[in-house]
Amino acid sequence: MITFRRFTKTFAAQPAVRDLSLEIAGGEAVALLGPNGSGKTTTLKAAAGLIRPTSGDVLIGEPGVTARDPRARRALSFLPQRVAFPESLTGREVIDFYRRLRGVEPAAADAALTLASLNGSSNRAISTYSGGMVQRLGLAVALLPSSPVMLLDEPTAALDPDGLCAFYSVIEHRKAAGQTILFTSHQLGDAERLADRFAILVEGTLAALLTARELGDRLASRGVLRLRIENAPADLFDRLRRLSPGATRAGDQWIVPGPAGSRPAVVDLVRESGASILGLTAEEGRLDVFYRDLVGGRS
């Protein structure tokens, strides 16, 4: 379990996270979403005990101890956004060091290297690794122990498709075993595969806490239908505006906002008017637009 109780962190009088209250249960994965600078990494670092709250508490486990307590450190595994290892060591030496440190069987090290697509390069020096390979090695280290709590900052950023599938499987098994998982992601598709809930941070504040279905519904309602229309009767635009008040047009380009369920009615209206549809594109709502709406209080 991870518990944030009115957690606030300020840097040089500038709040990075403000008054965050959130509880994540065992067997649950929560994705931290938000634009750059919204406080996601600060929140993860606080849970890892790497930074001290300015006010409020961050508790790990049940019953909770503060994140900076040594007992909490032993209960969690953390993947930072950027990792670094001694460049003279090989990938195998790094994974073996952390395996022994955490008391993990050798087979777990092999499985972690396979997941990170590093088995074939595990005997090479870190100095020969690309940035993506170093990050994947960090993920392998984070996945070594079966810690009660796992904190992952952009865990899928450097994974290839096979690695992604293996990672999804590992996380599902860890959730089933009761692990608590908190992670950040800029990839909504990855987050949807892994998360039970989405905590959306905007300007350091928890702006929304949604299930996967709720987030999907919010984004769908912000979708648009783009049409190229020819031979439109004079009253068609007004009729479309009654159906979707936010509709706009420029020449033969028509943009009609609204959820996916409203699109058939738009197409039917255009066709019944006698106009010709030369092109049609449906676009789902974008996260960046959703974030802006949350900032403006229009969500």
C-alpha positions in Angstrom: 0.0 0.0 0.0 1.1 3.6 -0.7 -0.6 6.5 1.1 -0.1 10.2 0.3 -1.7 12.4 3.0 -1.8 16.0 2.0 1.7 15.6 0.5 3.3 18.9 -0.5 6.8 19.5 -1.9 8.2 22.9 -2.5 11.5 23.8 -4.2 12.8 27.3 -3.7 9.4 28.5 -2.6 7.9 27.0 -5.8 5.4 24.2 -5.1 6.1 21.1 -7.3 3.2 19.1 -5.7 0.4 20.5 -3.6 -1.8 18.8 -1.1 -1.8 15.4 -2.7 -4.0 12.8 -1.0 -4.1 9.4 -2.6 -4.2 5.8 -1.4 -3.1 2.8 -3.6 -4.0 -0.6 -2.4 -2.1 -3.9 -2.7 -2.7 -5.6 -6.0 -3.5 -2.2 -7.7 -1.6 -0.3 -10.3 -2.0 3.5 -10.6 -0.7 5.5 -13.5 0.5 9.1 -12.8 -0.4 11.1 -15.9 0.2 14.8 -16.6 2.1 17.2 -18.8 5.8 17.8 -18.3 6.4 19.6 -15.0 3.2 18.5 -13.4 4.9 16.8 -10.4 4.9 13.1 -11.5 8.6 12.4 -10.9 8.6 14.4 -7.6 5.7 12.3 -6.4 7.5 9.1 -7.3 10.7 10.3 -5.6 8.8 11.1 -2.4 7.3 7.6 -2.4 10.8 6.2 -2.8 12.1 8.2 0.2 14.5 10.2 -2.0 13.0 13.6 -1.1 11.5 14.8 2.2 7.9 16.2 2.1 7.7 19.9 2.8 4.4 19.1 4.5 2.1 16.1 4.7 3.1 12.4 4.8 4.0 9.6 2.4 3.5 6.1 3.9 4.6 2.8 2.6 3.1 -0.6 3.5 0.4 -1.6 5.9 0.6 -0.4 8.7 2.3 2.5 6.9 5.7 3.7 7.8 7.1 6.9 6.3 8.8 6.6 2.9 12.2 7.6 4.4 12.1 4.9 7.0 14.6 2.0 6.3 11.7 -0.4 6.6 10.0 1.3 3.7 13.2 1.2 1.6 13.4 -2.5 2.1 9.7 -2.9 1.0 10.0 -1.2 -2.4 11.7 -1.3 -5.8 12.3 1.9 -7.8 13.1 2.7 -11.4 14.1 6.3 -11.8 13.6 8.2 -15.0 17.3 8.1 -15.7 19.7 5.4 -14.4 23.5 5.2 -14.4 25.8 2.3 -13.6 29.6 2.0 -13.5 30.7 1.9 -17.1 33.5 -0.6 -16.5 31.0 -3.3 -15.3 29.1 -5.6 -17.6 25.3 -5.8 -17.6 25.6 -9.3 -16.0 27.9 -7.9 -13.3 25.4 -5.2 -12.5 22.4 -7.5 -12.4 24.3 -10.0 -10.2 25.3 -7.3 -7.8 21.8 -6.2 -7.2 20.5 -9.8 -7.2 22.9 -10.6 -4.3 22.0 -7.4 -2.5 18.3 -8.2 -2.6 18.8 -11.9 -1.9 17.2 -13.0 -5.2 17.8 -16.4 -6.9 20.1 -16.4 -10.1 17.1 -17.5 -12.2 15.4 -14.2 -11.5 18.4 -12.3 -12.9 18.2 -14.3 -16.2 14.5 -13.7 -16.4 14.9 -9.9 -15.8 17.7 -9.7 -18.5 15.4 -11.6 -21.0 12.5 -9.2 -20.3 14.8 -6.2 -20.9 16.1 -7.8 -24.2 19.7 -7.8 -22.8 20.6 -11.4 -22.6 22.6 -11.2 -25.8 24.6 -8.2 -24.6 24.8 -8.9 -20.8 28.6 -9.7 -21.0 29.4 -6.3 -22.7 30.7 -3.4 -20.7 28.1 -0.7 -19.8 30.3 1.8 -21.7 29.3 0.1 -24.9 25.5 0.4 -24.2 23.2 2.9 -25.8 21.1 5.1 -23.6 18.1 2.8 -24.2 20.0 -0.3 -23.2 21.1 1.4 -19.9 17.5 2.3 -19.2 16.4 -1.3 -19.9 19.1 -2.6 -17.5 17.6 -0.3 -14.9 14.2 -1.8 -15.5 15.7 -5.3 -15.1 17.2 -4.3 -11.8 13.9 -2.8 -10.6 12.0 -6.1 -11.5 14.5 -8.4 -9.7 12.9 -8.5 -6.2 9.2 -9.2 -5.6 8.9 -6.2 -3.4 5.5 -5.3 -1.9 5.7 -1.8 -3.6 7.0 -1.0 -7.1 7.7 2.6 -8.3 8.4 3.0 -12.0 9.2 6.2 -13.8 8.5 5.8 -17.6 9.1 2.0 -17.5 8.2 1.3 -21.1 10.1 4.1 -22.8 13.0 1.9 -24.0 11.3 -1.4 -24.6 10.8 -3.0 -28.0 7.4 -4.7 -28.8 8.5 -8.1 -27.4 9.8 -6.5 -24.3 6.5 -4.6 -23.9 4.5 -7.8 -24.1 6.7 -9.5 -21.5 6.6 -6.4 -19.3 2.8 -6.4 -19.4 2.7 -10.0 -18.4 5.1 -9.4 -15.4 3.1 -6.5 -14.1 -0.2 -8.5 -14.3 1.4 -11.3 -12.3 2.8 -8.9 -9.8 -0.6 -7.3 -9.3 -2.2 -10.7 -8.9 0.4 -11.4 -6.2 -0.7 -8.3 -4.3 2.1 -5.9 -5.2 1.3 -2.2 -5.2 2.5 -0.4 -8.4 2.8 3.3 -9.0 4.2 4.4 -12.4 4.4 7.3 -14.8 3.9 7.2 -18.5 3.5 9.5 -21.5 2.1 6.6 -23.5 -1.7 6.3 -22.9 -1.8 3.0 -24.6 0.7 1.5 -22.2 -1.0 3.1 -19.2 -4.3 1.7 -20.2 -2.9 -1.9 -20.4 -1.4 -1.7 -16.9 -3.4 0.7 -14.7 -6.5 0.2 -12.7 -6.8 4.0 -12.0 -5.3 7.1 -13.4 -4.1 10.0 -11.2 -3.8 13.1 -13.4 -1.6 15.8 -12.1 -1.8 19.3 -13.5 0.5 22.1 -12.1 1.3 19.9 -9.1 -2.3 19.3 -8.1 -4.4 16.1 -8.4 -6.8 17.3 -11.0 -8.6 14.0 -11.6 -8.6 10.4 -10.3 -10.3 8.1 -12.9 -10.8 4.5 -13.8 -9.7 3.4 -17.2 -13.3 3.5 -18.4 -13.9 6.9 -17.0 -10.7 8.3 -18.7 -11.7 6.7 -22.0 -15.2 8.3 -21.8 -13.7 11.7 -21.0 -11.3 11.5 -24.0 -14.0 10.2 -26.3 -16.2 13.2 -25.5 -13.4 15.4 -26.7 -13.1 13.7 -30.1 -13.7 15.4 -33.5 -15.0 14.4 -36.9 -13.3 16.1 -39.8 -15.2 16.1 -43.1 -14.6 17.4 -46.6 -18.1 18.4 -47.9 -19.1 19.4 -51.4 -22.4 20.9 -52.6 -23.6 21.7 -49.1 -27.0 23.5 -48.9 -27.0 26.9 -47.3 -28.6 25.8 -44.1 -26.4 22.7 -43.4 -23.9 24.4 -41.2 -26.6 25.8 -39.0 -28.2 22.4 -38.7 -24.9 20.9 -37.8 -24.3 23.6 -35.2 -27.6 22.6 -33.6 -26.3 19.0 -33.4 -22.8 20.1 -32.2 -22.6 23.7 -31.1 -18.8 23.7 -31.4 -18.8 22.8 -35.2 -16.6 25.0 -37.4 -15.9 25.2 -41.1 -13.3 26.7 -43.5 -14.2 26.2 -47.2 -14.9 22.5 -47.8 -13.3 21.5 -44.4 -15.8 20.9 -41.6 -14.9 20.1 -38.0 -17.5 18.6 -35.7 -16.6 17.9 -32.1 -18.4 15.3 -30.0 -18.2 11.7 -28.7 -17.9 8.7 -31.0 -21.6 7.9 -30.5 -22.7 11.2 -32.1 -20.8 10.6 -35.4 -23.4 8.5 -37.2 -26.0 11.2 -36.7 -23.6 13.8 -38.2 -22.9 11.7 -41.3 -26.6 11.0 -41.7 -27.5 14.7 -41.5 -24.9 15.6 -44.2 -26.0 12.9 -46.5 -29.7 13.6 -46.1 -29.1 17.2 -47.0 -27.9 16.2 -50.4 -24.3 17.2 -49.8 -21.4 14.9 -50.8 -18.8 13.7 -48.3 -15.4 13.7 -50.1 -13.4 12.7 -47.1 -13.9 11.8 -43.4 -11.5 11.4 -40.5 -12.4 10.6 -36.9 -10.0 11.7 -34.2 -10.1 10.7 -30.6 -9.6 13.2 -27.8 -6.0 14.0 -27.0 -4.5 14.0 -23.5 -2.9 17.4 -24.0 -6.3 18.9 -24.7 -7.7 17.1 -21.7 -5.0 18.5 -19.5 -5.7 22.1 -20.8 -9.4 21.6 -20.0 -8.5 20.5 -16.5 -6.4 23.6 -16.0 -9.2 25.8 -17.2 -11.7 24.0 -14.9 -13.8 22.9 -17.8 -13.6 19.2 -17.2 
